[in-house]
Amino acid sequence: MRLPAARRLRSSSEFARVRAEGTSVSGKFVIVNVLRHPEGGLWRSGVITSRKVGGAVQRNLARRRLREIIRQAGIQDGVWVVTVARWRILEASFEELKQDWMRAARRARILLQQEAAVPGTP
């Protein structure tokens, strides 16, 4: 299953804005960049995999795994998320990668459960 077009970051200016204006949280396999969009709206996400990750097949595998993790995560609306795959990502199983991304997302405070658990927190 793929992310709907309304949930995807597409232009390079959107990616650059998230990376320049947002905050960054590092994990073992990923770096999660977050920008709380002032206009609110739906959460939107994008994935970056450089050639350091590997060939096209490996990069596509990494992107598919990350998009599925993001789709299932339950992200707060009004947040733009850019996930950058680190070169180690191919060493991780799907579960290890999911745990690493979720840990970074919790530290960035973008998950729905945190919004309900800590009212009034930005």
N, C-alpha and C positions, 0 to 999 in steps of 0.2 A: 504494500500500500504506500502511496506517495503523499507527500505534503501537498495540500491544495495551494494553488498559485498565490492566494491571499496571505498565506503563511510563510512565503519564501522571500528572502532578500535576493534581489537579482542584479542590480547595477553596482558597478565598482564604487560609485560614490556612496552608496548605502553602507557597503562593507568598510570603506575608509572612514566614514563618519563614526561608526560603532567603535572602530579601533582607536580613533583619535580622541573622541569625546567620552567614551565609556570607560568602565573599569575592567580589569583583567584578573582572572583567577587561574592559577596554574595547577595542573594535575600531572600525574606520571605520564599519561598518554595523550592528554589534550590540554589546550589552553582555551578557556571560555571567556569571551569578551562580551560585556553586557552594557546596553544603553537603555535607560528608562526614557522612552520617547515622550516628549512633553505633550503631544497631541493625543496620547493614549492609543486607542484602537486595539486591534488584535496583536498578539505576540507574533513576531516574525523571526525567522532563523535562516542562517546560511552556514555552509561548511567550506573550509579551506584545506586542501591537501596539496602540498608542494611536491616537487619531484624527489625531495629527500625521503618521502614515504616509500617510494618504489616506482615500478612501472605502472602503466595505465590500469592493468588488471588489479594490482594491489591498491592503487588510489581509489578506484571505483568501489572495491570491497569496503575500504575504510569509510567512504562517504555513505554507502548504503547502511552500514552498521550504525553510524552516527545519526543519520536521519531517522532511523527506526527508534533509537534510544530517545531522541528529542521528541518524536511524535508521541511516544508513550508517557513522557515525563510529567505532564501537567504543569505547564508554565503559566505564570500570571500574565494577563493581558496588559498591553502597553509597554512590553519589553521587546527589544531587539537583541538577538543573541547571535554571535559569530563564534563558531567552534573551529579552532585550528588544530589539525592533527599533527602530533609530533612523530618523529621518525620511528619511535618505539611501538607505535600503535599496532603494527603487524605481529608483535610478540604477544599481544593480549588476546585472551579469549573474549567472546561476546560479554560474558558475565563480568569479567574484570574491567572491561571497557565501560560497561554500564555503571558499575560501582564507582569508577573514577570520575565519570561525567556527572553522576548524581552528587558525589561529594563536592565537586567544584560548583555545581549549581546551588547546593545548599549554602555553601560559603558565600556565593554571590546573592543569595536571598531572592531567587526568582521562581521558586516552586510554590504552587497553590497551597500546600499544607502549611508552609511557613507563614503565609499571609493570614490564615485562620488561627494559627497557634500564637502569633505575636501581633496583636492588634496595635495599630498606631505606629508601627515601625516602618521607616521608609523603605 
